[in-house]
Amino acid sequence: MKSQERKLEGLQSQWGPDLDFYPAGGGTAVIVCPGGAYAMLAPHEGEPVARFFQSEGYPAFVLHYRVAPWHYPAPQMDLMRALCRVKKDYDKVVVAGFSAGAHLAASTALYHEEWTPGIGPDALVLGYPVVSFVEHAHVRCVANLTAGDPVLMEKLSLERHMTADFPPTYFWHTREDASVPVEHAFMLDGALERCGVFHRMDLYDAGRHGLGLARGYEAAAWSREAVKFLRDCGCV
């Protein structure tokens, strides 16, 4: 047991202190970005999600990205650095994010060419994503990431800047979400549809914001549906 623990510690140090590693044998890795309104990182949206993907054969990582008082683009830079590291060892990299972590995943996918051309996510899996910073905006996310800068609020309203080369995207939301209204999912769906991006949106009736794996809810089906989507778009 101790030798196995030392081996895991060695793997852990390979990736650095900002990435928790959950090894598996597949060639496509998943980087998990927990939510937390860009103020903290929700534990239930980190390790449990990584272990699910690990159980499906995906090597998984949980990213400990910077939050307030850091502003844009500090979290995005953290994800870009993680992508650069992980892509050296894996054929494809999926980014899975929740709430603000979903916004982090999608904004990095949208603007990655500004920072590291040619290196971006190969697909996204997003749970109850924050999408717009100007319509139905999540006030804490806006304040924590942009400090109220109207130029950044416009730029980070992702539905307004979608492009045809955005990666394949699976996302889900619940109609009962009172923190990040389901309108965010509708805005993302419309933007992806207009740009012809391969995507799928699953909506569930019941469930508060921040369900994570959503055990005990109908929405728990999202994880299996996400894996099917990843296989459909070639991320296996």
N, C-alpha and C positions, 0 to 999 in steps of 0.2 A: 504493500500500500504506500509506504513512504517513497519508494522509488518511482511509483506512478505519480505521486504528488510532485516530486522534484521534476519529473518530465513535463508535467503540465505547467509548472512554474517557469520552466525554460521556454515553452511555447508562448506563455503569457508575456514574458519579457521581450520576446521577439517583436511583438506588436506595439509595445509601449504602454504607459500607464493610462492612456485615454481610451484604450480598447480592451474590453473583456472578451476573451476568445472561447468559443464552444466548438471544438473540432468535430468534423465529420468527413466522409470520404468523397463528397461530390466536388465537381469542378466549378460550380457556381456558388459564390458566397453571398451571405446576406448581412448587411450592416443595419442594426436596429437603432433608431433614434427615438427615445422616449419623449413624451410630451411633458408639459409643465409650464406653459405660458411664457416660455423663455425666461422663467424665473427660477426653476428647479427642474429636476429630472425625476419623473414618476417611476418608482422601482417596479411596479407591477406591469409597466409597459416596456421593461428592459429584459431582465433575465428570463422570465417565463416565456416571453415571445421568442427569444433566442433559442431557448431549449426546445420549443415547438419546432422551429425550422431545423434545428440539429436533428431532431427525431425523424424528420423527413429526408435526411441525408444532405442537408445544406450546412456547410461550415458557417457559423454565425458569430457575429461580433456585436457587442453593445457599445455604442459611442458615448463617451462622457464629454459632451461639448460644452463650451462656455455659455453662460447665461448672464442675465443682468447682475452687475452693472455694465457688462460688456454689451455693445450694440452691434448692429449690422456693420460689416460682414463677418464678425468674429466667429459666430457659430458655423456659418457657411465655410469659412476657411478651415475650421476643424474637420468638417465633413470632407472637404476636398483633400486635405492631407491624408485622411483615413482611406479615401478612395485610391489615391496614388499608391499607398502602401499595399493595400489588399490586392489591387489589380496586378501587382508584380507577381503574385503567387496563384491567382485564380483567373480562369478564362473569362468569367462574367461576374459582375457584382450587382446585386439587387439592393436597393435601399428601402427599408420598411420604416415608416414613421407614424406617429400618433399625434393628433391635435397640432400643437406647435412643432413637434418633431416631424409631422407630415408636411407642414409648411417649410421646414428646413430642408427636407428631402426634395420637395418639388421646386423650391426656389434655387437650390443648388443645381438641380437638373436643368433648370431654365437658363441660368446664367453662368454655367461652368466654363463656357468658352472665354469669358472675360478673364478668368484666372489661370486655368490650365487647359488650353485647347486640346481636344481629342480625348480628354479623360472625364467621363461622366457616368452616371448610373446606366446600366443596361435595361433596367425595369424598375418600377416603383410599386410598393404596396402601401397604401395609405389608409389609416383608420381615422374616421371623423376629422378630416383635415381642415385646418384653418387655411382659407384660400384668399379671401379679400381683406384688405386693410382699410377699405373705404365704404364697403357695403356690408351691413350686418357685422360690423367689425368686432373682434374680440379686443376689448379695450386694454386689457393687461398685456396681451401680445404686442399690440401696437406700441404701447408705452415702453415696454421692455426692449423691443428690438429697434425701434426707430426714434425713441425719445420725442415723438410727436412731429418729426420732420415730415412736412407734407410731400416733399419730393420722394423720399423713401417710401412713404405710405402708398404713393401712386406706383412706384416701381415694384413694390412687393405685393401689390394686388395682382395675383398671378393670372387671373382670368382675363386681364386686359393685355397681356403680353405673350400669350401662348404662341408656339411655333410648331410647324409640321414635323420638326425633328425631335420633338419631345419624346422621351422613351415610353414604351408600353406601360400602361398604368392601371392597376386594380385598386379600387377604393370602395369604402363602405361607410355608412352613416346610419343613425337612427332618427326617426321622425320626432321622437320625444326629447332630443338633445336641446337643452335650454341654454347651454353655455356657448356652443358653436352651432348656430342654427343649421338645419339641413339645407338651407339655401346655399351654403358654401359648396355642398356636393353638387347641387344643380348648376351652379356657376361653373364649376370645374368640368362637369359633364358637357355643358354647352360649348365651352372653349375647346375641349378636346375634339368634340364632334366637328366643329367648324374647321379645325385644322387637319382632320383626317387621321388623328392619332389612334392607334389600336388601344382600346381601353374597355373597362367594364366597371359599372357602378352597381353595387348591391345596397338596397335600402331595407331596413328592418323597422317595424313599428315601435317596439318597446325597447326602452333602455336609456338610462341617463348618459351624460357625457363621461368619457374616461373609462370605458368598460374593459379595455385591454383585450384579453382573450375571450371575454364575454361569457365565461362559463355560467351556465344556468339560464342563459337567454337564448332566444332564437338566433340572435346575432352571432352566437358561437360558431355558426356555420362558416363565417367569413374566412377562417384560417384554412379550411380545406378548399374553399373556393379560390382562395389566393394561390394555393399550390397548383390547382388545375390551370389557372390563368398563366402562371409562370411556365408550366409545361407547354401550354398552347403557343406561347411566344418564344419558345426555344431556350428558356432559362432553366435547364435541368442539370 
